[in-house]
Amino acid sequence: MGKANINGFAVEFQDGMTILDAARKVQIDIPTLCKHPDVLASGACGICIVKMKGNNRMLRACCTPIEEGMDIITHDPEIVETRRTVLELILSNHPNDCLQCGRNNNCELQTMASNFGIREIPFPKVVPDIPKDTSTDAIVLDPSKCIKCGRCVEMCQHVQDVWALSFLDRGIDTRISPAGDILLGDSPCVRCGQCSAHCPTGAIFEQDDTAKVWKVLQDPDKYCVVQIAPAVRVAVGEGFGLPPGTNLTGKLYTLLRRLGFKAVFDTNFSADVTIMEEGSEFVQRFVHKKGPLPLITTCCPSWVDYMEKFDPDMIEHFSSAKSPQEMLGALSKTYYAQKNDLDPAKIVNISVMPCTAKKYELKRSKSMYSSGYQDTDIVITTRELIRMIKQAGIEFTNLPEEQPDHIMGDYTGAGTIFGATGGVMEAALRTAYHLVTQKELGRVEFENVRGLKGVKETSVFIEGTEIKIAVAHGLGNVEYVINKIRQGKKEGKMPYHFVEVMACPGGCIGGGGQPYGITDAVRTQRTQGLYSDDEKSTLRCSHHNPYVKKLYDEFLGHPLSHKAHELLHTRYVPRPEYKK
């Protein structure tokens, strides 16, 4: 511990803390645009400048370690004026189209300009004329709005290990772009959207598909059905001032009916179906030796994209089970259509997801057309749903709570924890235990797979047999696990039997389409909201879901049946041209 002064307040600090960290301990807010808790500080924006008493040299608070005896000044007329000038310079290189921007009213640059009362720009306006890049069909890159803070590059390169984005050119011409100045859709980009989740402006944002949804809802010839992902329910309230983690499941069902959907389903239901398929697949490999171990989960489309591009040698280990989104999409146009005598050609399946990559998943392969039609038609993110609610003029937080359409809406606690890192693994283990032993767990929690540690390695025992597992979240943590598998294959000693991977830090609760302002504290609150829902559930294991049992009895037969494989499973294609 050390001691220093900030604006006359004594502050104790630990080694490694920056001036910015120490200032926050004494409730002093130093403004910054480039700093984010998820990425290393770069000092790129220059907004966080401070001074030491008796020394006019300005320091960047976000990346300057605080030292014993420092006497820091964070706000005086000179500092405020310098910050204002830096902002004016940034704005002189920035478009003035706030009303048409995807970040209007939710832009860090806009907020800071308002806080500093900037009304005029004393510098010549030099806005780069660079076209938008919409080639991914998931996220939109608008380099003209980039403020060169570096957050997206840091997330893409060092947190996600994808290396799709970089800085090109120098000086005033510096811009974000894929290396080689190619389109983002032709780059290694896996559409995870972490760049958009961390961008402070409208330089990167999700492709807005809300107009498509409004159009089909107003078409009397369409039968619109909807599903909501686990992580959406504990984040959507943030758009209306509620704390992260507030569970609004019942209100969402009411809302979606008021928007005009004919049937309201829940992706948690198909998460339970996923566990029946994936859990059975694990038992086939682990008990009956039909297929190589470890089995690797594949619910995350960014992880599937990453694996096909960078780790195609792992394809034989990948579960063939589709994601819950795609399973429900296929079932809505087959099982649900048959039971309700509906023409599947008129069904429009819309899903609300925390993830931008789910937009890409719609057409990822031929298996996404297993119903004879495109199984899922439109994906909107949590952020897009928030905008639709506000457009509709519905007082969302005051709505009563309703139930889903039970045929594909009821879920167990295992289905809801899918949205958090470790949740898929925990849900699978609850059912795998039953499938192996034909017994029920006395205690269903597997706490060793929970939490925000980047890689969690542990073992569980079923009837005295050890199952070695690994859980990784954030693609930058994946190679550690994959390299251990490769080494184990060489040595004939496999380090794991079952592996879960989620592309986004924290899992789906931290997805690229969730409300802005993500931090580990927010991830923790959203995760707690899901686990609380699990704890309150009467049924907590996927194989206990009565509507899942009915689905198999009436339609699929049994897990891994021929019909289940046709509708609920997929294949993968190596894309070695992206190999690092």
N, C-alpha and C positions, 0 to 999 in steps of 0.2 A: 504494500500500500504506500502511496505517496500523497503529498498535500500540495495544493495550488489554490490560486484565487481566480475566480471568473466574475467580472463585473462587481468585485468587492465581496463576493460570497466565497467562503471557504469550501473547498470540495476535496474529498478524498477519492483517490483513483487507484486502480490496479494497473500493473504493468501491461502494456499493450493497448490501453485505451487511448482513443484519439481525443482531441479537444472537443469535437462534436459530441462524442459519447459522454464526456465529463460534464459538458454544459447541460445535457439533458437530465443529468442527475440532480441538478439544482433548478429544474424547470425553466431553462433558458433555451429558446428555440432559435437556432441558427438556420436560416433558410438554405436549401440546397436543391438542385435539380438533378444532378448526376448520381447522387448517393442513394443506394437502396440496400437494405439489410441483407439481401440475397447475393449481392455481388461485391467484389473488392472495390474499395474506393479508388477513384482515379483523379479526382480534383479537376475534371474536365470542364465543368461549367464555370467555375470561378465565383459562384455566388456566395460560397460559405466563408469568404475571407474574414479574418480577425487580426487583431494586433496585440503585441505584448506592450505593456505599459512602459513608457520611456523609449520605445523603439517603433519607428514608423513603418518598418518592413511588415508587409502583410503576409499572413500564413493561411493556407487552406485547411480549414478546421476538420474536414472529413478524412484527410489522410496524414495529418501531422500529429504524431504522438504527443500527449501531454507529459510534461516533465516536472520533477520536483521544483517547487518554488516559482513556477511560472505565474505571472500576473496578467491575465488575459482580458482584453476588452473586445466584446463581441458586437456592440452597437454604439456608435457615435456618429455625428454628422458626416464625417469623412467616409466612414465605412458604408453608411446607408447610401450616400451619393455614388460611391463606387459601384455598389451592387445595382443601383438604378441604371448606371451607365452600361454595365454588363448586360442587364436585361434589355435595354434599348438596342444594343448591338445585336443581340440574339433576335429580337423582333424585327430588326431591319432586314434580316435574312430569312424571314418567316412569312408565309401567306397570311392574308387578312380575311380568310373565309371561315371564320369560327362558326357561323350559323350553318354551314354545310359540312362541318367536320364531324367525324364519328366520335370525337372526344369533347364536343361542345358541352359545357357545364360540368365536365369531369376531366379537365386538362390541368396538369400541374403548372404549365407555363401560363395559361390563362389566369389561373388563381393567383399566381405570384405577381403577374402584371397588375391585377386588380388590387392586391395588397399594397403594392408600391404606388398605386394611384397614377399609373402611366397613362397619359391621354394623348401624347404626341411623340413621334419618333424624330429626333433631331438629325438623324443620319439618312443618307440616300438609301432608298429601298432597292435591294439586290436579291430578288427571290429566284432561286434556280428553276429553270423550266425543265423539269424531269417528269416523265409520264409515270402514272401509277402502274404497279405490277400486280395483276390479278390472276396470274398463271396457276396458282395452287388450288383455286376454287375453295380455299379455306380461310386464308388470311390475305390482307391487302397491304402492299408495301407502297408508301407514298413518300419518297425521299425528299420531296420539297419541304416537308414539315419536320425533317430531322434537325435536332439541335446539337448533334454530335456528342451526346452525353456518354455514349458507349455502353449503356445498360444492355441493349439487345445483343450486341456483339459479345459481351462478357457472358450473358446467359447462354447464347447459342454455342460459343466455343468452349468455355471452361466449365459451365454447370451442366449443359446438356451434351457436350462432346460431339456435336453434329457438324459444326464449322460450315454452316450454310451462309452465314452473314459475315461481312468484314467491311473495313473502311477502304474506299478507293479514292485516289487523287489526294491532293494536299491543299493546305490553306483554306481559302474561302470556297474552293471547289470540292472539298472533302464531302463524301456522301456514303451512305450505307448501300451495300449491294452484295449479291453473291460474288465470290471470287471469280475472276475472269469476265465479270460484267455480263453474266448470263441471266436468264429469267429465273426467278425463285423456284418455279415449278420444275426447272431442269437441273436444279442444284441438289445437294444432299438433304435439303429441308425435309423434315418429317411431320410438318404441320402441327407440332405440339402447341404452338401459340404462346410459348413462354416469352418470346420476344414482345408480343403484343401486350401480354400481362404486365410487363415491366417497363414498357415505353411510357414516358411521361407526357407525350403529346399524341397527335393523330398520325404519326409517321408509320405506325404499324397497328392495324386493327382487324377485327374479324370481318369476313365477308358477310354483309347484312342480307339475310334471306327473309326478313319479316314481310316484305311486300308480297313474296310468293305465298306465304301463309295466309295473309289477308285475302288474297285473290281466290285461293281454293275454298276458304271458309265462306266466301260469298257466292260460290258456285252451287246452285241447287242440285246439280247433277253429280256432285262429289259427296262421298261419305267420309268425312274427316275424323280420324282417330288420332290419339296423342298418347305419348308415354313420357314420363319424367324420370330422370336418372337419380340415383341415391344422393349424389352430392348437391344437386340443385336445391333440394328442400331446405338445406341448412345454410344456404348462401343467398338465396333470392331476397330475403328480408333486408339484407344490407342496402339494397336499392331504395328502401323505404325507411331508413334510419334505425332499423332494428339491429341488435348485436349479432356478430357472426356466431353461427351455431344454433340460432333460433330455428326450431323445426316447424315448418309451415305446410306439412303434407296435406292435412285436411282442407286448408284454405286453398291450396293449389288445385285440388280436385274441383272445388266450387268454382274457382276462377276459370279453369279451362272449359267447363261447361258453359259459363257465361260468355266466353269468347266465341262459342258456337260449335265446339267439338261434339260429335255424336256419341263417341265412346271415349272414356278416360281410363287408360291403363297405367301400369306402373312398371318401370324397368326393373324394380326390385323383384317382381314376379319372375321375369326371365333370368334374373341373376340366380334365383333358386333353381331354375331349369338348367342354367349353365353349370351349376354345382353338381347336379345329377349326372350330366354328361361328362364333365371334367373329372369329377370324383370317381366315376365308373372307369374312365380312361386311366386314371392313376392306379386303381385296383388292378386293372388288366395288366399294366406294366409291372407294378410292384409285387403283386401276389402271383399272377399267372405268367409273368415273364414274356408278355406279348408286346414287345416294343422296348426301345432303349430308355434308360434312365440317365439323368433326371427328366421328369416331365416339367416343361416350362409353360406357365400360363400365358394366354394370348388375348385377353379382353381389351387391351389397349392398342388402338390402331397406330399410334405413333411408334410404339414398341415393335409392332409387326413390320411397319415400314422400315424402321431402323435395322431390324434383324435381317430382312430381305436384302438390304443394301450393304450392311457392314459385317453381318455375322451369318451368312447363308449356310455355313457348316452346322449351324444349330437347328436347322429346319426339322431334322429327324426327331429332335427333342420337343418340338413345339406341340402343344395340345391342338388338335384340329377343331376344337369347339369354337364356334363363332362368339362374338361379343354378345352380351345381353341385348343391346340395341338391335342387332341384326336378327337374333333369334325371335324377338317379339315381332319384328317387322315381317318375318316369314310366317309366323303363326297367325298374325292378324289377317293375312290374305289367304290363309288355308283353313286352319282350325276354326277361327272366329267367323270367317265368311260362311263356312259350311253350316255351323251351328245356328246362324242367324239368317240363312238363305239370302246372302248378299252377293252381288256381283263383284268379285275381287278387282276387276278392272276399274270400278268406281271408288274403291277404297284408297284414300290418301293417308299414308302413315307418316305422321310428323313426330319427331322426337326432340325433347328439350334436354340438352346435354351441357355439362361443364367444360366441354372439350371442343376445340376448333378442328381437330383431326377427324372427328366423327363426320364432318361434312365430306371429307375425302373418302371415308370408309364406305359411303353409300354406293360407290361404283368401283370399289377396289378390285373386285374380281367377278367372274361369272357366278360364283357361289352367292353373291349378293342379289341374285335374281332367281333364287331357288323356288319361289312361289309361282313362277311363270311370269312374274312382273318384277319391277324393281321393288325389293322388299320394303325398304324404308325410303320415303320420297324426299323429305326435307328435314334438315337439322337446323335448329336454332340454338344458340348458346344461352346461358343464364342471363348474360347482359342483354341479349336481344329480347328475351321474354320480359325483362324489366321494362324495356322501352315499349313493348306491346301493351303491357298493363297500363302504363301511363297514357298511351294513345287512346286506350279504350275508355278512360275516365272511370275506372273501377277503384273504389276504396278498398284496396286489397287487404290491408291489415285488419279491417273491420268485418271481413266476410265471415259467415258461419262456416263450420267445417262439415264436409260431406265425405262419403265413401267413394272408392273407385268402382268401376265396373268389375265385379268380383271374378268373372271368368278369367281375366288376366291382369288383375289388380291386387289381389291379396298377396302378401309376402311375409316371410319370417324375418327374424332379427339377422339371420345370416345374409339375407339379400340386401339389407340396408347398409351393412358394414363394407360392402363392396367398394364404396366410395373413398375409403381411406387406405393408405399403404398398409399392407398386412391383412386387410380385410378379406380379400379373395382367398388367401392362404388359410386364414382362420375358419372361414365358412367351409372351405373344402375339407379341412381336417375334421370338422364336426361330423360331416356326412361320411367321409372316408372311414372313420372309426366304425360307424354303423355298418357300412358295406362290407368291411373286412370281418367284423366280429358278430354282426347281427345283434349287437347290444347297443344300449344308449349311454352316452357320457353322463356322469353325475355332475360334472362341472364343465361347461362348454367354452369357457374363456381360455384362450391361448395368449397370455399377455406378453410372452417373449417375442411375438411377431409384431407387437404394437410399437408406436412411437416414431419419432422423426430421424432416428439414426439412419444414415445413408444406406448401409448394408447391415442386415440383421441375420446372423447365423445361429441356429440352435437345433436342438433335437427334440422330438417327441417320441413317446413309446406307446405302441398299440399291442396289448397282450404280450409285453416284454420284448417286442421287436422294435428296434430303433429306426426312426425315419428322420433323416438329416435334411434340413430345409434351409433355404436362404430367401430373404426378401430384400429387393433393391428398389429404390425409387429415385427419380432423377437419372436421366440417361448417362450422366457422367459417372455414376456409380456402377453401371452395368458391366463394364469390361472387366472389373475385378472378379465378378462372379463367373463371367464367361471364360476368362483365362484359367480360372481354377477348374472349370469343367474340362477344358481342352487338356490341361495338364493331367487331370485324373484319367482321361481316356488314354493318354500315352502310357501312363503308369499302371493302368488296369485297376485303379482304385478310385472310384467315383466319390467326390466330396459331398454330393447332395443326391437326394432322391426326388425332391420337389422344389421348384423355384418359382417365385412370383416376381414379376417386374411391372412397374408402372412408370411411364415416361416422365410424368411431372413430379416435382418435389412435393411430397405429401400425398401423392396419389391424385385421384379425381377431384378431391376437395380443393386442390391447388391447381386445377386445370386452367388451360389458356383462355377459356371462355367465361371464367368466373368473374364476379365483381372486382374492380381494381382495388389496390391497396394491400396486396398479399404480403404477409410476413409469417414467420414461424408462429407468432402468437395467434394470428388469424387462423392459420392451418390447424393449430391445436384446438381452438374453439369450435371450428367446423367439425373436426374429427370427434370431439366430445359430444356434439349434437347427434352424430350417427350412432355412437356407442350407447348413448342414453336411450335412443329409440330401440336399439337392440335389447337393452336391459329391461325395458318396459314391455317387450313383446311376449305374448303368451307362448308363441312357438318360435324357437330360436335356431332350428336346424332345417335346412332346405328340404330334406326328405319327409318332414312333417307337414309341409304345405298341402292342405287337402285339394286345392285346385291344381297343383302340380300332379298329384296322384291321379286326379280325374283326367288331366291331359294325357297322361300315359295310358290310362285304362281305356279311354274313348278313342284315342287318335294315334299316338306314337307307338304304343305297345310296351316298350321298355327302353331304358337308356342304351344308347349305342345300337338301336335297331336300324334296319335298312332305311325306314322312313325318317328316323332321327338323323341319320347321316346325310340324307338328301337335303333336309331342311335346316339342320342346326350345325352343320360342320362345313369346313372350308379347306382350301389348299394354299400353299405358299410357293412363290417363285423366286429363285435366286436372282439378284441383280448385281453381278460382280463388277459392273462398270463403276460402282460407287465405292468399291473397297478401298479402305484407307491405306 
